[in-house]
Amino acid sequence: MEHWIRVEPNVNVYVNDINPLGRKTIVFIHGWPANHKMFEYQYNSLVPLGYRCIGIDMRGFGNSDKPLDGYNYNRLADDIRCVIGALGLRDITLAGHSTGGAVTIRYMARHNGYGVSKLALFASAAPSLIQRPGFPYGTTKEAIEQIIQATYQDRPKMLRDFGEQFFYQKVSEPFSDWFFQLGLQAASWSTIAVSRAWIAEELFVDLPKVHVPTLILHGIHDQVCLYPLAVAQNQGIRNSVLVPFENSGHGLFYDERERFNRELSRFA
């Protein structure tokens, strides 16, 4: 079932609601620069087990509207709140990958975890994607600025280069092309705006506000959100469990998809 849910007067976000009669609900928030389709290998595993899987395309990405603004974590978290309210969701597992994971943490802090009973973080860009004073574990601000500049100059090449460091296991050329196309579906300005948000946003004060059981899945070979970020999440979130994926990079949802789906299903 497809929905376009109004989150602002002129902004609608796309929601794919798979198996609406499922016994337990998992809401998926994708990472940059993809969309909800990146989780198809989760949907295909979890739906037959009776789960209701809801994939949201963040504004600017996938099938959602692509306004020129609204790409800070507060607004993106507010968009999630609009979807949860519009669909009347309760007792859900909120699951986010990379930037999506960061936004789910902001959601938990900003909206007091409304409707959420469990949180699942995959390769999350938290508490800070970049290095900051007292936090030397992220990537560099200069590396993000290079991504922004590359997007301005040649967005398809930037997406190709990013895709090459995304997965630890070798993927087929058709799969690589498919993943590349997910990134192309985003607006260029949305791609840039979220990149800028990585520099501006940090979640150190948000982590202690997460009050639900939290599962942290993270590939130890992640070149995008380095593994020490997961350790910081685990230390900052009470009642969290960190599960390292020894044979995964940033795309652990595909690198070790059977194990990933098993861990998520058991948790949810």
DAPE-V792830 format. One record per residue. PSI is psi in degrees with one decimal (999 if undefined). OMEGA is omega in whole degrees, -180 to 180 (999 if undefined). BURIAL is 1 if it has 9 or more other C-alpha atoms within 8 Angstrom, else 0. Layout:
psi:PSI omega:OMEGA burial:BURIAL
psi:PSI omega:OMEGA burial:BURIAL
This chain:
psi:131.4 omega:-178 burial:0
psi:142.2 omega:177 burial:0
psi:146.1 omega:164 burial:0
psi:112.7 omega:-172 burial:1
psi:128.2 omega:-179 burial:1
psi:125.6 omega:179 burial:1
psi:-19.0 omega:173 burial:1
psi:166.5 omega:-176 burial:0
psi:-37.5 omega:-178 burial:0
psi:23.3 omega:-178 burial:0
psi:123.1 omega:175 burial:1
psi:137.5 omega:176 burial:1
psi:147.7 omega:-177 burial:1
psi:136.1 omega:180 burial:1
psi:126.7 omega:175 burial:1
psi:111.4 omega:-175 burial:1
psi:101.9 omega:-173 burial:1
psi:125.8 omega:-179 burial:1
psi:60.7 omega:-176 burial:1
psi:-19.5 omega:-180 burial:0
psi:9.8 omega:-180 burial:0
psi:155.0 omega:-173 burial:1
psi:-29.4 omega:178 burial:0
psi:146.4 omega:-173 burial:1
psi:131.0 omega:172 burial:1
psi:125.1 omega:177 burial:1
psi:121.4 omega:-175 burial:1
psi:130.2 omega:175 burial:1
psi:116.5 omega:-173 burial:1
psi:166.7 omega:175 burial:1
psi:171.6 omega:176 burial:1
psi:141.9 omega:-2 burial:1
psi:33.5 omega:-170 burial:1
psi:-149.0 omega:176 burial:1
psi:-173.0 omega:-172 burial:1
psi:-19.6 omega:-178 burial:1
psi:-17.1 omega:179 burial:0
psi:-19.4 omega:-178 burial:1
psi:18.5 omega:-175 burial:1
psi:-28.5 omega:-180 burial:0
psi:-10.6 omega:169 burial:1
psi:-47.0 omega:180 burial:1
psi:-45.4 omega:-175 burial:1
psi:-23.3 omega:178 burial:0
psi:-39.2 omega:-171 burial:1
psi:-34.9 omega:-179 burial:1
psi:-44.4 omega:178 burial:1
psi:-19.6 omega:177 burial:0
psi:0.2 omega:176 burial:0
psi:7.2 omega:-179 burial:1
psi:145.3 omega:166 burial:1
psi:119.3 omega:-178 burial:1
psi:123.2 omega:-179 burial:1
psi:118.1 omega:178 burial:1
psi:124.9 omega:179 burial:1
psi:131.4 omega:168 burial:1
psi:117.2 omega:177 burial:1
psi:150.7 omega:176 burial:1
psi:139.3 omega:180 burial:1
psi:-8.1 omega:-173 burial:1
psi:153.8 omega:177 burial:1
psi:-131.0 omega:-177 burial:1
psi:0.9 omega:-180 burial:0
psi:160.9 omega:173 burial:1
psi:156.1 omega:-173 burial:1
psi:70.2 omega:179 burial:1
psi:167.9 omega:-178 burial:1
psi:-14.1 omega:-178 burial:0
psi:176.8 omega:179 burial:0
psi:29.4 omega:-175 burial:0
psi:14.1 omega:171 burial:1
psi:162.5 omega:-174 burial:1
psi:-32.6 omega:179 burial:1
psi:-48.7 omega:-178 burial:1
psi:-40.7 omega:179 burial:1
psi:-36.9 omega:176 burial:1
psi:-38.2 omega:178 burial:1
psi:-35.0 omega:177 burial:1
psi:-42.6 omega:178 burial:1
psi:-41.9 omega:179 burial:1
psi:-39.6 omega:178 burial:1
psi:-41.9 omega:-180 burial:1
psi:-46.9 omega:-179 burial:1
psi:-39.4 omega:178 burial:1
psi:-44.2 omega:-177 burial:0
psi:-35.4 omega:-179 burial:0
psi:-2.5 omega:179 burial:0
psi:39.9 omega:-175 burial:0
psi:141.4 omega:177 burial:1
psi:152.4 omega:171 burial:0
psi:42.1 omega:-177 burial:1
psi:161.0 omega:163 burial:1
psi:118.4 omega:177 burial:1
psi:124.2 omega:-172 burial:1
psi:129.0 omega:-178 burial:1
psi:140.7 omega:177 burial:1
psi:130.8 omega:171 burial:1
psi:-118.1 omega:176 burial:1
psi:-36.4 omega:176 burial:1
psi:-35.9 omega:176 burial:1
psi:-41.0 omega:177 burial:1
psi:-42.4 omega:-179 burial:1
psi:-35.3 omega:178 burial:1
psi:-35.3 omega:177 burial:1
psi:-42.7 omega:176 burial:1
psi:-38.8 omega:177 burial:1
psi:-46.5 omega:-177 burial:1
psi:-39.7 omega:-179 burial:1
psi:-43.1 omega:-173 burial:1
psi:-34.2 omega:-177 burial:1
psi:18.2 omega:176 burial:0
psi:33.8 omega:177 burial:1
psi:31.2 omega:-176 burial:1
psi:123.3 omega:176 burial:0
psi:-3.5 omega:-173 burial:1
psi:130.2 omega:175 burial:1
psi:-19.2 omega:178 burial:1
psi:150.1 omega:179 burial:1
psi:135.2 omega:177 burial:1
psi:125.9 omega:-177 burial:1
psi:126.9 omega:-179 burial:1
psi:114.8 omega:176 burial:1
psi:44.1 omega:-169 burial:1
psi:145.4 omega:180 burial:1
psi:58.5 omega:-176 burial:1
psi:153.2 omega:1 burial:1
psi:-11.7 omega:175 burial:1
psi:130.2 omega:178 burial:1
psi:-32.2 omega:-177 burial:1
psi:160.8 omega:176 burial:1
psi:140.8 omega:177 burial:1
psi:165.9 omega:177 burial:0
psi:124.2 omega:-179 burial:0
psi:-1.9 omega:180 burial:0
psi:87.1 omega:-174 burial:0
psi:16.3 omega:-166 burial:0
psi:-13.4 omega:-177 burial:1
psi:-169.7 omega:172 burial:1
psi:-179.9 omega:-178 burial:1
psi:153.5 omega:175 burial:0
psi:-36.4 omega:-179 burial:1
psi:-37.4 omega:179 burial:0
psi:-38.1 omega:178 burial:0
psi:-41.1 omega:179 burial:1
psi:-32.4 omega:176 burial:0
psi:-38.2 omega:177 burial:0
psi:-43.4 omega:180 burial:1
psi:-46.5 omega:-180 burial:1
psi:-40.5 omega:179 burial:0
psi:-32.6 omega:178 burial:1
psi:-40.2 omega:176 burial:1
psi:-37.3 omega:-172 burial:0
psi:-42.3 omega:-174 burial:0
psi:82.1 omega:-175 burial:0
psi:-42.5 omega:178 burial:1
psi:-40.8 omega:179 burial:0
psi:-40.4 omega:177 burial:0
psi:-45.2 omega:-179 burial:1
psi:-40.0 omega:177 burial:1
psi:-47.6 omega:-179 burial:1
psi:-41.3 omega:179 burial:0
psi:-41.1 omega:180 burial:0
psi:-30.1 omega:-178 burial:1
psi:-22.1 omega:178 burial:0
psi:6.9 omega:-173 burial:1
psi:-44.9 omega:-175 burial:1
psi:144.7 omega:177 burial:1
psi:-40.1 omega:176 burial:1
psi:149.0 omega:179 burial:0
psi:131.1 omega:177 burial:0
psi:158.0 omega:180 burial:0
psi:160.0 omega:178 burial:0
psi:-40.8 omega:176 burial:0
psi:-38.7 omega:178 burial:0
psi:-43.4 omega:178 burial:0
psi:-41.6 omega:178 burial:1
psi:-42.3 omega:179 burial:0
psi:-45.3 omega:-179 burial:0
psi:-38.1 omega:176 burial:1
psi:-41.8 omega:-179 burial:1
psi:-32.0 omega:177 burial:0
psi:-42.3 omega:179 burial:1
psi:-35.3 omega:180 burial:1
psi:-24.0 omega:-179 burial:1
psi:-18.5 omega:177 burial:1
psi:157.2 omega:171 burial:1
psi:146.0 omega:180 burial:1
psi:-40.2 omega:-178 burial:0
psi:-31.2 omega:176 burial:0
psi:-42.2 omega:179 burial:1
psi:-44.3 omega:180 burial:1
psi:-43.8 omega:-176 burial:1
psi:-40.4 omega:178 burial:1
psi:-36.4 omega:176 burial:1
psi:-40.6 omega:178 burial:1
psi:-32.5 omega:179 burial:1
psi:-31.6 omega:178 burial:1
psi:-34.7 omega:-180 burial:1
psi:-37.3 omega:-174 burial:1
psi:-30.4 omega:-168 burial:0
psi:142.4 omega:170 burial:1
psi:155.5 omega:-169 burial:1
psi:24.8 omega:-177 burial:1
psi:-39.4 omega:-179 burial:1
psi:-14.0 omega:-180 burial:0
psi:-35.9 omega:-174 burial:1
psi:-47.2 omega:-178 burial:1
psi:-12.4 omega:-179 burial:1
psi:-5.9 omega:176 burial:1
psi:121.2 omega:-171 burial:1
psi:12.7 omega:-179 burial:1
psi:159.1 omega:175 burial:1
psi:134.0 omega:-173 burial:1
psi:130.4 omega:176 burial:1
psi:126.9 omega:180 burial:1
psi:114.2 omega:176 burial:1
psi:129.4 omega:-174 burial:1
psi:131.7 omega:177 burial:1
psi:133.8 omega:-177 burial:1
psi:-16.1 omega:179 burial:1
psi:13.9 omega:-177 burial:1
psi:121.8 omega:179 burial:1
psi:-6.0 omega:-177 burial:1
psi:-60.2 omega:174 burial:0
psi:98.9 omega:-171 burial:1
psi:150.7 omega:-173 burial:1
psi:-35.0 omega:178 burial:1
psi:-21.7 omega:174 burial:0
psi:-39.5 omega:179 burial:1
psi:-38.4 omega:178 burial:1
psi:-41.8 omega:178 burial:1
psi:-38.3 omega:176 burial:1
psi:-45.4 omega:-179 burial:1
psi:-37.9 omega:179 burial:1
psi:-31.0 omega:-174 burial:0
psi:-20.3 omega:-177 burial:1
psi:116.0 omega:175 burial:1
psi:148.1 omega:176 burial:1
psi:39.1 omega:176 burial:0
psi:151.6 omega:178 burial:1
psi:129.7 omega:179 burial:0
psi:125.4 omega:178 burial:1
psi:107.2 omega:179 burial:0
psi:139.8 omega:176 burial:0
psi:108.3 omega:-170 burial:1
psi:-19.2 omega:-176 burial:0
psi:32.9 omega:-177 burial:1
psi:152.9 omega:168 burial:1
psi:-139.6 omega:-178 burial:1
psi:-30.7 omega:-178 burial:1
psi:51.1 omega:-176 burial:1
psi:-23.2 omega:178 burial:1
psi:-17.9 omega:176 burial:1
psi:-38.3 omega:180 burial:0
psi:-47.8 omega:180 burial:1
psi:59.2 omega:-169 burial:1
psi:-36.0 omega:-180 burial:1
psi:-46.7 omega:179 burial:0
psi:-42.1 omega:179 burial:0
psi:-49.7 omega:-178 burial:1
psi:-35.5 omega:178 burial:1
psi:-45.6 omega:180 burial:0
psi:-43.7 omega:-178 burial:0
psi:-43.5 omega:-180 burial:1
psi:-44.9 omega:180 burial:0
psi:-40.4 omega:-179 burial:0
psi:-45.1 omega:-176 burial:0
psi:999 omega:999 burial:0
